[in-house]
């Protein structure tokens, strides 16, 4: 497993870099998904479940963290390709950092590439990484008021995964209220309540990912 | 309830501003505590419990958020002084922002002033706010591996509150492993496992806060 260290990009033209990255990945039929959430909302657990469930799809994961390699080790133990990216203290990934990580991974085979962004509900939403899709996770224990406090993340995400639904009996989290608040910010957002532990709701999420991957490969205008 | 908007401070000398702020608060016998954590780890719930439990101590709360006023409303409903601070998109509070918030609050009466920082386990750790103590929360659902991934926050905190211990039966969180990891980064850190819901562990935390407040007022070198 590789561990690389990437600092902030020198270029200021993040959006242009991101767009270029997206076109390059599209040409290779590789769909990159930028996965964002607070620390501890279950990004790695969700990815582990997807890797186990979707064995027919070639999946790779870029794990971005300030320190440690625990997440990449977990992914690699499942037999998927993983690379650990250390952000040198940075609280988010930008397009340049992502491009260097992709280069270090050197992988033209994988169809779905997940970028597990730094655990942070604020800063990652401000930077286009060049991913084809933005997916965020909000876990049940975090509370259904989060769209009110961190609106940009909900606005920028194509999909919201409400994770740890198996914990719903123990927390006062109103799923429909959360969906309503998220849709008020982003009417197009797709919402998937799931439990990666029990598997509840994973089928819908996986079907959506397959559909998006097929669309991406077909090269249609819509992702 | 006031809602003020503060952007990044113009001054670059954050540490000097913070030190000045600390001295001014000390002269007034007011202990400010910078409370930091991920989104949804229970900062407002913990503060609500402290306000209910410590009625003999005058407590004020500055709620820093990117948007919304839900937290300040919750605190005000308990009869405590609260001010909502909007950070204009900023992912943390710095000393200048904190000074302007204190000025807007205009309160020489309160003995304990909590600064509920923006929900973020990364950026707030990088900025001295001028608080007398840094306190962080890690909630059980977030996982016991967080010291490995967000070391600076653990290094900078005088106290670590492990919250939502009532949820321990439902999550694989090893309290002693978490404590060990936190102490490896910061041997002096005080650790308080608590449930603000059931009250478990709150007594120890409250005793510590009273002790720190008394020390602060006595003006000793040690906080």
Contacts between the chains, C-beta under 8 A, distances in Angstrom:
chain1	res1	chain2	res2	distance
A	38	B	38	4.7
A	38	B	39	4.8
A	38	B	40	6.4
A	38	B	119	7.3
A	38	B	121	7.8
A	38	B	142	7.8
A	39	B	38	4.8
A	39	B	121	4.9
A	39	B	142	5.8
A	39	B	146	5.9
A	39	B	149	6.9
A	39	B	150	6.4
A	40	B	38	6.4
A	40	B	139	7.5
A	40	B	141	6.4
A	40	B	142	2.8
A	40	B	143	4.8
A	40	B	146	6.3
A	41	B	142	7.8
A	65	B	149	5.3
A	66	B	122	6.9
A	66	B	149	6.4
A	66	B	150	6.5
A	66	B	151	7.5
A	66	B	152	7.7
A	67	B	148	6.7
A	67	B	149	6.1
A	67	B	150	8.0
A	67	B	151	5.8
A	68	B	145	7.6
A	68	B	148	4.2
A	68	B	149	5.1
A	70	B	145	5.7
A	70	B	148	5.9
A	70	B	149	7.3
A	89	B	152	7.6
A	91	B	91	6.9
A	91	B	120	7.6
A	91	B	122	4.3
A	91	B	123	5.4
A	118	B	122	7.0
A	119	B	38	7.3
A	119	B	121	6.6
A	119	B	122	7.9
A	119	B	149	6.9
A	119	B	150	7.4
A	120	B	91	7.6
A	120	B	120	6.1
A	120	B	121	7.3
A	120	B	122	5.7
A	120	B	123	7.9
A	121	B	38	7.8
A	121	B	39	4.9
A	121	B	119	6.6
A	121	B	120	7.3
A	122	B	66	6.9
A	122	B	91	4.3
A	122	B	118	7.0
A	122	B	119	7.9
A	122	B	120	5.7
A	122	B	123	7.7
A	123	B	91	5.4
A	123	B	120	7.9
A	123	B	122	7.7
A	123	B	123	7.1
A	139	B	40	7.6
A	139	B	141	6.6
A	141	B	40	6.5
A	141	B	139	6.6
A	141	B	141	3.7
A	141	B	142	7.9
A	141	B	164	6.8
A	141	B	167	6.9
A	142	B	38	7.8
A	142	B	39	5.8
A	142	B	40	2.8
A	142	B	41	7.8
A	142	B	141	7.9
A	143	B	40	4.8
A	145	B	68	7.5
A	145	B	70	5.7
A	146	B	39	5.9
A	146	B	40	6.3
A	148	B	67	6.7
A	148	B	68	4.1
A	148	B	70	5.9
A	149	B	39	6.8
A	149	B	65	5.3
A	149	B	66	6.4
A	149	B	67	6.1
A	149	B	68	5.1
A	149	B	70	7.4
A	149	B	119	6.9
A	150	B	39	6.4
A	150	B	66	6.5
A	150	B	67	8.0
A	150	B	119	7.4
A	151	B	66	7.5
A	151	B	67	5.8
A	152	B	66	7.7
A	152	B	89	7.6
A	164	B	141	6.8
A	167	B	141	7.0
A	167	B	167	7.5
A	167	B	170	6.0
A	167	B	171	7.8
A	170	B	167	6.0
A	170	B	170	5.8
A	171	B	167	7.8
